[in-house]
Amino acid sequence: MTIPLEEPPVLIRAMTHEDLAQVSSIERRSYDFPWSHGVFRDCLLAGYHCISLQRDGRVAGYAILSIAAGEAHILNLCVEPVHRAHGYGERLLDEILRYARDSDVAEIFLEVRPSNKTAIALYRKKGFRQIANRPAYYQAHEGREDAAVLSKKLRAGSSIA
């Protein structure tokens, strides 16, 4: 008889300056061209909505959202590689979407590498659709990679149907 292992509880909370070393470490292990520690610090200082997902008292994922003029932009959403496929990315995205709705945001946008099929599948599941392509947006090992621009309408009256 196999007894499924119970997942440890997770907590999503505001990111703090004390989280930045762990966040930066996750970022470096997740991407070939990671954000720097300073970029994360600047996001906190700018007042962006920065959250971290805590598992066993450590950062296991994070997300950063900027809001301006009734629109929101997901700047970064990442889960520690060893903690992927547990639904943590979806939980972070759900929290970002809730916060954006509560902030009376009409539309939410993001850019994603077309090669990141897992992220694209999650965004589509949550109702995002591609509205544009940004040529040569991301640094790549050979040249540049395009970005797919995705959007989701959060309230009636926004221009995305």
Order of alpha helices (4+ residues) and beta strands (2+ residues): beta-alpha-alpha-beta-beta-beta-alpha-beta-alpha-beta-beta
